[in-house]
Amino acid sequence: MDTFLNFSKRVKDLIDVTLGGISAIMLLALTLFVLLEIVRRYVWGVAWEWGNDGTIVGMISAVAFYFVVTQARRGHLVMNAIIQLIHARGYLKTVVISKIIVSTLIMIFCGSIGITGWSTVDYAWVRDLQTYSLLIPLWPFYLIMMLSFILMAFVSFLQIIEDIISFARGEYLETEMEATTDV
């Protein structure tokens, strides 16, 4: 079990470093690009036709990557007040079981989108779909979205196993309430 927990931690740390870094660099670069576009448009009166499309597709891709990081940190859609209330009342098993159920639902939801969305990637590839400026193909954007959903499902699967191990070992009885949770 410790081997799995170490593997899970390494995977989540790798996701945090790589995808977190990629999305941060993308967001910074795209913000600088938007500022350049503002100067080009309002000072010089010219703009790239693909600028808006590139910014939108890039920002959504960066956010999709960061969703995976957020899932790995369990830092999204926090309903912390309810969980903290349940934890404070001493219903520790309920908290752990809730985490397992929610992680399972996230895994099913993200996994189903990630798997069924490949037809969209294929369709965009075969039909050579492009953005409105007709310069940027859409298939890389769809591919990033599908990979992000699959990675979120994988991370949720790891979290389910972690929570089951915690439940089996009784570690939930000794741990303090997390600052954030995905329940």
C-alpha positions in Angstrom: 0.0 0.0 0.0 2.9 2.4 0.8 4.3 1.7 -2.7 1.0 2.8 -4.3 0.8 5.9 -2.1 4.3 6.9 -3.1 3.5 6.3 -6.7 0.3 8.4 -6.4 2.2 11.2 -4.7 4.9 11.1 -7.5 2.2 11.2 -10.2 0.4 14.1 -8.6 3.7 16.0 -8.0 4.6 15.5 -11.6 1.2 16.8 -12.7 1.6 19.8 -10.4 5.0 20.7 -11.7 4.6 20.0 -15.4 1.0 21.0 -16.2 1.0 23.7 -13.5 4.1 25.2 -15.1 2.8 24.8 -18.7 -0.5 26.4 -17.9 1.3 29.3 -16.0 3.6 29.9 -18.9 0.7 29.8 -21.3 -1.4 32.2 -19.3 1.5 34.6 -18.9 2.5 34.5 -22.6 -1.1 34.9 -23.7 -1.6 37.8 -21.3 1.4 39.5 -22.8 0.1 38.7 -26.3 -3.2 40.3 -25.5 -1.4 43.5 -24.2 0.6 43.5 -27.5 -2.7 43.2 -29.4 -4.2 46.1 -27.5 -1.2 48.3 -28.4 -1.3 47.1 -32.0 -5.0 47.7 -32.4 -5.4 51.0 -30.6 -2.1 52.7 -31.1 -1.1 51.5 -34.6 -4.6 50.6 -35.9 -3.7 47.0 -37.0 -4.3 43.6 -35.5 -3.7 40.0 -36.4 -6.8 38.3 -37.7 -6.1 35.2 -35.7 -5.2 37.1 -32.4 -8.6 36.7 -30.7 -9.0 33.1 -31.8 -5.5 32.2 -30.6 -6.0 33.9 -27.3 -9.4 32.2 -26.6 -8.2 28.7 -27.6 -4.9 29.2 -25.7 -6.6 30.4 -22.5 -9.1 27.6 -22.5 -6.3 25.1 -23.1 -4.3 26.6 -20.2 -7.3 26.4 -17.9 -8.0 22.8 -19.0 -4.4 21.9 -18.0 -4.8 23.7 -14.7 -8.1 21.8 -13.9 -6.0 18.7 -13.7 -3.6 20.4 -11.2 -6.6 21.6 -9.2 -8.0 18.0 -9.2 -4.7 16.6 -8.0 -4.7 19.2 -5.1 -8.4 18.6 -4.3 -8.8 22.3 -4.5 -12.0 22.7 -6.6 -15.7 23.1 -6.1 -15.2 23.3 -2.4 -18.2 22.8 -0.1 -16.0 23.0 2.9 -18.5 24.3 5.4 -20.7 21.1 5.2 -17.7 18.8 5.4 -16.2 20.7 8.3 -19.5 20.6 10.1 -19.7 16.8 9.6 -16.1 16.5 10.7 -16.6 18.7 13.7 -19.6 16.6 14.8 -17.4 13.5 14.8 -18.8 11.8 11.8 -15.4 10.9 10.5 -16.4 7.9 8.5 -19.0 9.9 6.7 -16.4 12.4 5.6 -14.1 9.6 4.2 -17.0 7.8 2.5 -18.2 11.1 1.0 -14.7 11.7 -0.4 -14.7 8.3 -2.0 -18.2 8.8 -3.5 -17.4 12.2 -4.9 -14.1 11.1 -6.3 -15.9 8.1 -7.9 -18.4 10.5 -9.5 -15.7 12.8 -10.8 -13.8 9.8 -12.2 -16.9 8.5 -14.0 -17.9 12.0 -15.3 -14.4 13.0 -16.5 -13.6 9.6 -17.8 -16.8 9.4 -19.8 -16.2 12.8 -21.4 -12.5 12.0 -22.0 -13.3 8.7 -23.7 -16.4 9.7 -25.7 -14.8 13.0 -26.8 -12.2 11.3 -29.1 -14.8 11.3 -31.9 -14.8 15.1 -31.7 -11.0 15.1 -32.0 -11.2 12.7 -35.0 -14.0 14.8 -36.6 -12.0 18.0 -36.3 -8.9 16.2 -37.7 -10.7 14.6 -40.7 -12.8 17.7 -41.5 -9.9 20.1 -40.9 -12.0 22.3 -38.7 -10.5 25.7 -37.9 -11.3 28.7 -35.8 -13.2 31.7 -37.3 -10.0 33.3 -38.6 -9.4 30.0 -40.5 -5.8 29.9 -39.4 -5.8 27.8 -36.3 -6.9 24.2 -36.4 -9.3 23.1 -33.7 -8.1 19.5 -33.2 -5.1 20.4 -30.9 -7.5 22.3 -28.7 -9.9 19.3 -28.6 -7.0 17.0 -27.9 -5.8 19.0 -24.9 -9.4 19.0 -23.6 -9.7 15.2 -23.9 -6.3 14.6 -22.4 -7.2 16.9 -19.5 -10.4 15.0 -18.8 -8.6 11.7 -18.9 -5.9 12.9 -16.6 -8.6 14.2 -14.2 -10.3 10.8 -14.2 -6.9 9.1 -13.6 -6.1 11.5 -10.7 -9.6 10.8 -9.2 -9.0 7.1 -9.5 -5.7 7.5 -7.5 -7.6 9.6 -4.9 -10.3 6.9 -4.6 -7.6 4.3 -3.8 -5.8 6.7 -1.4 -9.1 7.3 0.4 -9.9 3.5 0.6 -6.4 2.9 2.0 -6.9 5.7 4.5 -10.3 4.2 5.5 -8.9 0.6 5.8 -6.0 1.8 7.9 -8.2 4.0 10.1 -6.0 7.0 9.4 -9.1 9.2 9.0 -9.5 9.0 12.8 -6.2 10.7 13.4 -6.0 13.3 10.7 -7.0 16.9 10.9 -9.6 18.3 8.5 -8.0 19.4 5.3 -8.2 23.0 4.3 -9.9 22.1 1.1 -11.6 18.9 -0.2 -13.3 17.9 -3.4 -16.6 17.1 -1.6 
